Amino acid sequence: MASHSPHKDDFLKRLRRIEGQIRGLQRMVEQDTYCIDVLTQVSAASRALQSFALRLLDEHIECCVRDAIAEGGQQAGTRVREANQAIARLVRS
């Protein structure tokens, strides 16, 4: 992530929340919580990570890809390919 991201603090807050969800899952397993309840929380954590990934991808396209296209040259093609590959990975997951 580019260090000049205006949303860096928001991204870090989201990641800390997700980290808390994961720690909550660990506690649930340690406390022998009912499996379906654990799976419900796994689903929520997965959705939170997917949401984070989509926001980060949006940031990348709005910042890095747009800037590379404005500059032109080989860097533009590289950034577009990277974005396409990231999208493909997200779709497969």
C-alpha positions in Angstrom: 0.0 0.0 0.0 1.3 3.4 -0.8 2.3 5.2 2.3 0.5 8.4 1.1 -2.9 6.7 1.3 -5.4 9.0 2.8 -7.3 6.0 4.1 -4.4 4.3 5.9 -5.9 5.0 9.4 -9.3 3.5 8.3 -7.6 0.5 6.9 -5.6 -0.1 10.1 -8.8 0.3 12.2 -10.6 -2.3 10.0 -7.6 -4.7 10.4 -7.6 -4.3 14.1 -11.3 -5.1 14.2 -10.7 -8.2 12.1 -7.8 -9.2 14.4 -10.2 -9.0 17.3 -12.7 -11.2 15.5 -9.9 -13.8 15.0 -9.0 -13.6 18.6 -12.6 -14.1 19.5 -12.6 -17.3 17.3 -9.6 -18.6 19.2 -11.5 -18.0 22.5 -14.6 -19.7 21.2 -12.5 -22.8 20.3 -10.7 -22.8 23.6 -14.1 -22.6 25.4 -15.6 -25.4 23.3 -18.3 -23.2 21.8 -20.9 -24.9 19.7 -19.5 -25.6 16.2 -22.3 -23.8 14.4 -21.7 -20.6 16.4 -17.9 -20.8 15.6 -18.7 -21.3 11.9 -21.0 -18.3 12.0 -18.2 -16.2 13.3 -15.8 -17.6 10.8 -18.2 -16.5 8.1 -18.3 -13.0 9.6 -14.5 -12.8 9.7 -14.2 -14.0 6.1 -16.7 -11.3 5.0 -14.8 -8.7 6.9 -11.6 -9.7 5.1 -13.3 -9.7 1.7 -14.7 -6.2 2.4 -11.2 -5.0 3.4 -9.7 -6.5 0.3 -12.2 -4.8 -2.0 -11.7 -1.4 -0.3 -7.9 -1.9 -0.7 -8.3 -2.9 -4.4 -10.5 0.2 -4.9 -7.8 2.4 -3.3 -5.1 0.8 -5.5 -7.1 1.4 -8.7 -8.0 5.0 -7.7 -4.4 5.8 -6.8 -1.7 3.6 -8.2 -3.3 2.4 -11.4 -4.8 5.8 -12.2 -1.4 7.6 -11.7 0.4 5.0 -13.8 -2.0 5.4 -16.6 -1.7 9.2 -16.4 2.1 8.8 -16.7 1.8 6.3 -19.5 4.5 3.9 -20.7 5.1 0.3 -19.6 4.3 1.1 -15.9 0.6 1.6 -16.9 0.3 -1.8 -18.4 2.1 -3.4 -15.4 -0.3 -1.8 -12.9 -3.4 -2.8 -14.9 -2.1 -6.4 -15.1 -1.4 -6.4 -11.3 -5.0 -5.2 -10.6 -6.4 -7.8 -12.9 -4.4 -10.6 -11.2 -5.5 -9.3 -7.8 -9.2 -9.3 -8.9 -8.8 -12.9 -10.2 -7.3 -14.0 -6.9 -10.2 -12.4 -5.0 -12.8 -14.0 -7.3 -11.2 -17.5 -6.8 -11.1 -17.2 -3.0 
